[in-house]
Amino acid sequence: MFSFLKKALPQSTTRIFFATDLHGSERTFKKFVTAAKFYHVQILIMGGDVLGKLAVPIIRETSGNFRATLHGRVQRLTTAAELAEFQDQVGVLGFYSSIMDEDEFLAVRADPAAVERMFQQLALERLQSWIELAETRLAGTGTMCYITGGNDDYPEVLEALNRPDAQCVFAAEDKVLQVDAQHSLISQGFSTPTPWHTPREVPDAVLGTMLDKLIEQVDDPTHCIFNFHEPPVNSTLDTCPQLDWSTDPPAQITRAGQVVLFGAGSKSVRSAIEKAQPLLSLHGHIHESPGAVRIGRTLCINPGSEYGEGVLRGCILNLSAGRVDSYQLTSG
């Protein structure tokens, strides 16, 4: 991570760290929580796609050894140290792992519903462990952590964020939250349709209606932070390869030997920003388009994501009296 000179900030300044699209990566979430102390921030904001994408069975063989397949390669694990190292590697990648006997593996593999139940249970257990870690690390520091889901996140698992005893870690989605005396936060994690048919996708017009209803609850949008998972269309924060949805998996479209790029963001998100002109708009979803742009007066940020490498991308922002005084994209 970048290091910063310690500089006293005015008491009216609120310092925020934003990151998104961790996709289950244990290492990047630990870095996210540590960022509160490292960057001296009062507010942590997570922008969605919290859950991982894959569960890896670890099969216990009759010999007492284990085997697992990762990235198409069978790995044999003969010692406790090798098993622990493999589980750690899986966690860094953002995947889940489950140890099972051969018979259990064959039964689960043959039952798609059982696969789904296992995945959601593993995702729930990791999210609960993350909440516990963050509550422990942030206790007594004064730092608050606000988390929204993304399009890849199962609603049933995200329910773990809604806890009556929350002290430092709070569910942010579909709420108006006060991050300080001057600035509010609204969050929405749904996206427009993708080739992967993820759990939380809606047509762009429906997303626009959801955003409008949320924005209507904000007293002063000029002092509000929008935390919308999908970036605004054609903003450079949404540039990615265009895909052929008819193939499995979707394939990149090329012309004259070059990958065709396009703006994959939401028209409704852009319209909401243009109309409301919030102080700040935070986004993710498109991992390969980190950057900062302005739409009118609104500063729009997408820090990007390299979760599979254990790298945490984020952005530090200093806010005061309805202004973004400074910001810094980070990676480490």
RAMOLIN-V59196 format. One record per helix or strand of 3 or more residues. SS is the DSSP state (H for helix, E for strand). FROM is the first residue (numbers start at 1). LEN is the number of residues. If there is no record, write none. Layout:
ss->SS from->FROM len->LEN
ss->SS from->FROM len->LEN
This chain:
ss->E from->14 len->6
ss->H from->26 len->13
ss->E from->43 len->4
ss->E from->55 len->6
ss->E from->66 len->5
ss->E from->73 len->5
ss->H from->80 len->13
ss->E from->96 len->6
ss->H from->102 len->8
ss->H from->112 len->27
ss->E from->144 len->4
ss->H from->155 len->7
ss->E from->169 len->3
ss->E from->176 len->3
ss->E from->184 len->5
ss->H from->204 len->12
ss->H from->221 len->3
ss->E from->224 len->5
ss->E from->239 len->3
ss->E from->261 len->3
ss->H from->267 len->10
ss->E from->280 len->4
ss->E from->291 len->5
ss->E from->298 len->5
ss->H from->307 len->3
ss->E from->313 len->8
ss->E from->323 len->9
